[in-house]
Amino acid sequence: MAREVVPGVEDTGMALRTRVDAALDQVRPMIAADGGDVWLIKIEGPIAFVQMLGACGGCAMSTETLKGAIEASIVAACPEIERVEQI
């Protein structure tokens, strides 16, 4: 059975997760250049929770990277996400 598409209603399930992952793919090269990576752990309401790995996991600049690059990329691609938190 085909899924009904309702105009103006966002799919908050897998489609949102896919868009967040695509946004993360945009910043991964920059993060990888510094020896790190970032994974999407979960989405709860308007908050995406990520884990920063490798060199980024303990870096003093990880908050700047989180807010300035990761959150900016995700919020631009997924307006229903209001903020990104690190676990």
Steps between C-alpha positions, in 0.01 A plus 500: 500500500637842403555757767282809480687826454333795669614841367655721767551217749860397564589136557674497839613138476768351279489785248612747769778269615615464139509879455694548824751234389535678164569828683766326708658366180554864397716576806673162534792585268591801717472293817693207349781738400556556873485128582139480616152392402142564607208257526131565537385310810133596525240765431259597777249764399686804368839385635758288318752322721842428351820339620833646399773239461874482457697819547175700517374304800737666744599814314464836674349640179230230475229738624591749225492221242169373638323837491682671214511220245296197602194676644503764226504233228224290659269795578542636146407163347233410756313804631297280736823438695554795734828397659767233515638358823810289552478176697 
